[in-house]
Amino acid sequence: MKARLVRLEKRLEKPLATDTNLTLEKNGNGEAYLARLNSIQIDRLAEQTEKEFVEVAQIIALQ
């Protein structure tokens, strides 16, 4: 689990997909709360964990 978290943190430091303009913005706690894909903004829902949010943003970006 710790290794997976480290990989997630490293992915959050740069755009997640090289063929898209997907970037994540972090709040003061260092958690991703907003994803931007070109001109689209994806907000994190209150009930989503950071991991779930990042996965959803990646799925959207790859479609």
Phi and psi in radians as a Rosetta constraint file:
Dihedral C 1 N 2 CA 2 C 2 CIRCULARHARMONIC -1.103 0.35
Dihedral N 2 CA 2 C 2 N 3 CIRCULARHARMONIC -0.710 0.35
Dihedral C 2 N 3 CA 3 C 3 CIRCULARHARMONIC -1.085 0.35
Dihedral N 3 CA 3 C 3 N 4 CIRCULARHARMONIC -0.703 0.35
Dihedral C 3 N 4 CA 4 C 4 CIRCULARHARMONIC -1.115 0.35
Dihedral N 4 CA 4 C 4 N 5 CIRCULARHARMONIC -0.694 0.35
Dihedral C 4 N 5 CA 5 C 5 CIRCULARHARMONIC -1.144 0.35
Dihedral N 5 CA 5 C 5 N 6 CIRCULARHARMONIC -0.669 0.35
Dihedral C 5 N 6 CA 6 C 6 CIRCULARHARMONIC -1.111 0.35
Dihedral N 6 CA 6 C 6 N 7 CIRCULARHARMONIC -0.772 0.35
Dihedral C 6 N 7 CA 7 C 7 CIRCULARHARMONIC -1.096 0.35
Dihedral N 7 CA 7 C 7 N 8 CIRCULARHARMONIC -0.694 0.35
Dihedral C 7 N 8 CA 8 C 8 CIRCULARHARMONIC -1.080 0.35
Dihedral N 8 CA 8 C 8 N 9 CIRCULARHARMONIC -0.789 0.35
Dihedral C 8 N 9 CA 9 C 9 CIRCULARHARMONIC -1.075 0.35
Dihedral N 9 CA 9 C 9 N 10 CIRCULARHARMONIC -0.718 0.35
Dihedral C 9 N 10 CA 10 C 10 CIRCULARHARMONIC -1.133 0.35
Dihedral N 10 CA 10 C 10 N 11 CIRCULARHARMONIC -0.671 0.35
Dihedral C 10 N 11 CA 11 C 11 CIRCULARHARMONIC -1.178 0.35
Dihedral N 11 CA 11 C 11 N 12 CIRCULARHARMONIC -0.543 0.35
Dihedral C 11 N 12 CA 12 C 12 CIRCULARHARMONIC -1.267 0.35
Dihedral N 12 CA 12 C 12 N 13 CIRCULARHARMONIC -0.310 0.35
Dihedral C 12 N 13 CA 13 C 13 CIRCULARHARMONIC -1.336 0.35
Dihedral N 13 CA 13 C 13 N 14 CIRCULARHARMONIC -0.243 0.35
Dihedral C 13 N 14 CA 14 C 14 CIRCULARHARMONIC -2.488 0.35
Dihedral N 14 CA 14 C 14 N 15 CIRCULARHARMONIC 2.930 0.35
Dihedral C 14 N 15 CA 15 C 15 CIRCULARHARMONIC -0.952 0.35
Dihedral N 15 CA 15 C 15 N 16 CIRCULARHARMONIC 2.455 0.35
Dihedral C 15 N 16 CA 16 C 16 CIRCULARHARMONIC -1.324 0.35
Dihedral N 16 CA 16 C 16 N 17 CIRCULARHARMONIC -0.600 0.35
Dihedral C 16 N 17 CA 17 C 17 CIRCULARHARMONIC -2.171 0.35
Dihedral N 17 CA 17 C 17 N 18 CIRCULARHARMONIC 2.277 0.35
Dihedral C 17 N 18 CA 18 C 18 CIRCULARHARMONIC -1.260 0.35
Dihedral N 18 CA 18 C 18 N 19 CIRCULARHARMONIC -0.456 0.35
Dihedral C 18 N 19 CA 19 C 19 CIRCULARHARMONIC -1.595 0.35
Dihedral N 19 CA 19 C 19 N 20 CIRCULARHARMONIC 0.103 0.35
Dihedral C 19 N 20 CA 20 C 20 CIRCULARHARMONIC -2.278 0.35
Dihedral N 20 CA 20 C 20 N 21 CIRCULARHARMONIC 3.021 0.35
Dihedral C 20 N 21 CA 21 C 21 CIRCULARHARMONIC -1.821 0.35
Dihedral N 21 CA 21 C 21 N 22 CIRCULARHARMONIC 0.713 0.35
Dihedral C 21 N 22 CA 22 C 22 CIRCULARHARMONIC -1.386 0.35
Dihedral N 22 CA 22 C 22 N 23 CIRCULARHARMONIC 2.131 0.35
Dihedral C 22 N 23 CA 23 C 23 CIRCULARHARMONIC -2.335 0.35
Dihedral N 23 CA 23 C 23 N 24 CIRCULARHARMONIC 2.696 0.35
Dihedral C 23 N 24 CA 24 C 24 CIRCULARHARMONIC -2.040 0.35
Dihedral N 24 CA 24 C 24 N 25 CIRCULARHARMONIC 2.473 0.35
Dihedral C 24 N 25 CA 25 C 25 CIRCULARHARMONIC -1.878 0.35
Dihedral N 25 CA 25 C 25 N 26 CIRCULARHARMONIC 2.454 0.35
Dihedral C 25 N 26 CA 26 C 26 CIRCULARHARMONIC -1.898 0.35
Dihedral N 26 CA 26 C 26 N 27 CIRCULARHARMONIC 2.650 0.35
Dihedral C 26 N 27 CA 27 C 27 CIRCULARHARMONIC -1.527 0.35
Dihedral N 27 CA 27 C 27 N 28 CIRCULARHARMONIC -3.022 0.35
Dihedral C 27 N 28 CA 28 C 28 CIRCULARHARMONIC -1.085 0.35
Dihedral N 28 CA 28 C 28 N 29 CIRCULARHARMONIC -0.427 0.35
Dihedral C 28 N 29 CA 29 C 29 CIRCULARHARMONIC -1.478 0.35
Dihedral N 29 CA 29 C 29 N 30 CIRCULARHARMONIC -0.053 0.35
Dihedral C 29 N 30 CA 30 C 30 CIRCULARHARMONIC 1.489 0.35
Dihedral N 30 CA 30 C 30 N 31 CIRCULARHARMONIC 0.178 0.35
Dihedral C 30 N 31 CA 31 C 31 CIRCULARHARMONIC -1.689 0.35
Dihedral N 31 CA 31 C 31 N 32 CIRCULARHARMONIC 2.450 0.35
Dihedral C 31 N 32 CA 32 C 32 CIRCULARHARMONIC -1.194 0.35
Dihedral N 32 CA 32 C 32 N 33 CIRCULARHARMONIC 2.299 0.35
Dihedral C 32 N 33 CA 33 C 33 CIRCULARHARMONIC -2.233 0.35
Dihedral N 33 CA 33 C 33 N 34 CIRCULARHARMONIC -0.218 0.35
Dihedral C 33 N 34 CA 34 C 34 CIRCULARHARMONIC -2.566 0.35
Dihedral N 34 CA 34 C 34 N 35 CIRCULARHARMONIC 2.355 0.35
Dihedral C 34 N 35 CA 35 C 35 CIRCULARHARMONIC -2.057 0.35
Dihedral N 35 CA 35 C 35 N 36 CIRCULARHARMONIC 2.470 0.35
Dihedral C 35 N 36 CA 36 C 36 CIRCULARHARMONIC -2.133 0.35
Dihedral N 36 CA 36 C 36 N 37 CIRCULARHARMONIC 2.234 0.35
Dihedral C 36 N 37 CA 37 C 37 CIRCULARHARMONIC -2.214 0.35
Dihedral N 37 CA 37 C 37 N 38 CIRCULARHARMONIC 1.784 0.35
Dihedral C 37 N 38 CA 38 C 38 CIRCULARHARMONIC 0.939 0.35
Dihedral N 38 CA 38 C 38 N 39 CIRCULARHARMONIC -2.012 0.35
Dihedral C 38 N 39 CA 39 C 39 CIRCULARHARMONIC -1.719 0.35
Dihedral N 39 CA 39 C 39 N 40 CIRCULARHARMONIC 0.126 0.35
Dihedral C 39 N 40 CA 40 C 40 CIRCULARHARMONIC -1.694 0.35
Dihedral N 40 CA 40 C 40 N 41 CIRCULARHARMONIC 2.374 0.35
Dihedral C 40 N 41 CA 41 C 41 CIRCULARHARMONIC -1.949 0.35
Dihedral N 41 CA 41 C 41 N 42 CIRCULARHARMONIC 2.268 0.35
Dihedral C 41 N 42 CA 42 C 42 CIRCULARHARMONIC -2.049 0.35
Dihedral N 42 CA 42 C 42 N 43 CIRCULARHARMONIC 2.015 0.35
Dihedral C 42 N 43 CA 43 C 43 CIRCULARHARMONIC -1.595 0.35
Dihedral N 43 CA 43 C 43 N 44 CIRCULARHARMONIC 2.505 0.35
Dihedral C 43 N 44 CA 44 C 44 CIRCULARHARMONIC -1.371 0.35
Dihedral N 44 CA 44 C 44 N 45 CIRCULARHARMONIC 2.319 0.35
Dihedral C 44 N 45 CA 45 C 45 CIRCULARHARMONIC -1.339 0.35
Dihedral N 45 CA 45 C 45 N 46 CIRCULARHARMONIC 2.652 0.35
Dihedral C 45 N 46 CA 46 C 46 CIRCULARHARMONIC -1.045 0.35
Dihedral N 46 CA 46 C 46 N 47 CIRCULARHARMONIC -0.598 0.35
Dihedral C 46 N 47 CA 47 C 47 CIRCULARHARMONIC -1.493 0.35
Dihedral N 47 CA 47 C 47 N 48 CIRCULARHARMONIC -0.084 0.35
Dihedral C 47 N 48 CA 48 C 48 CIRCULARHARMONIC -1.482 0.35
Dihedral N 48 CA 48 C 48 N 49 CIRCULARHARMONIC 2.442 0.35
Dihedral C 48 N 49 CA 49 C 49 CIRCULARHARMONIC -1.376 0.35
Dihedral N 49 CA 49 C 49 N 50 CIRCULARHARMONIC 2.893 0.35
Dihedral C 49 N 50 CA 50 C 50 CIRCULARHARMONIC -1.070 0.35
Dihedral N 50 CA 50 C 50 N 51 CIRCULARHARMONIC -0.717 0.35
Dihedral C 50 N 51 CA 51 C 51 CIRCULARHARMONIC -1.066 0.35
Dihedral N 51 CA 51 C 51 N 52 CIRCULARHARMONIC -0.815 0.35
Dihedral C 51 N 52 CA 52 C 52 CIRCULARHARMONIC -1.069 0.35
Dihedral N 52 CA 52 C 52 N 53 CIRCULARHARMONIC -0.739 0.35
Dihedral C 52 N 53 CA 53 C 53 CIRCULARHARMONIC -1.082 0.35
Dihedral N 53 CA 53 C 53 N 54 CIRCULARHARMONIC -0.809 0.35
Dihedral C 53 N 54 CA 54 C 54 CIRCULARHARMONIC -1.096 0.35
Dihedral N 54 CA 54 C 54 N 55 CIRCULARHARMONIC -0.735 0.35
Dihedral C 54 N 55 CA 55 C 55 CIRCULARHARMONIC -1.099 0.35
Dihedral N 55 CA 55 C 55 N 56 CIRCULARHARMONIC -0.733 0.35
Dihedral C 55 N 56 CA 56 C 56 CIRCULARHARMONIC -1.117 0.35
Dihedral N 56 CA 56 C 56 N 57 CIRCULARHARMONIC -0.762 0.35
Dihedral C 56 N 57 CA 57 C 57 CIRCULARHARMONIC -1.085 0.35
Dihedral N 57 CA 57 C 57 N 58 CIRCULARHARMONIC -0.699 0.35
Dihedral C 57 N 58 CA 58 C 58 CIRCULARHARMONIC -1.143 0.35
Dihedral N 58 CA 58 C 58 N 59 CIRCULARHARMONIC -0.727 0.35
Dihedral C 58 N 59 CA 59 C 59 CIRCULARHARMONIC -1.081 0.35
Dihedral N 59 CA 59 C 59 N 60 CIRCULARHARMONIC -0.771 0.35
Dihedral C 59 N 60 CA 60 C 60 CIRCULARHARMONIC -1.084 0.35
Dihedral N 60 CA 60 C 60 N 61 CIRCULARHARMONIC -0.729 0.35
Dihedral C 60 N 61 CA 61 C 61 CIRCULARHARMONIC -1.146 0.35
Dihedral N 61 CA 61 C 61 N 62 CIRCULARHARMONIC -0.579 0.35
Dihedral C 61 N 62 CA 62 C 62 CIRCULARHARMONIC -1.452 0.35
Dihedral N 62 CA 62 C 62 N 63 CIRCULARHARMONIC -0.161 0.35
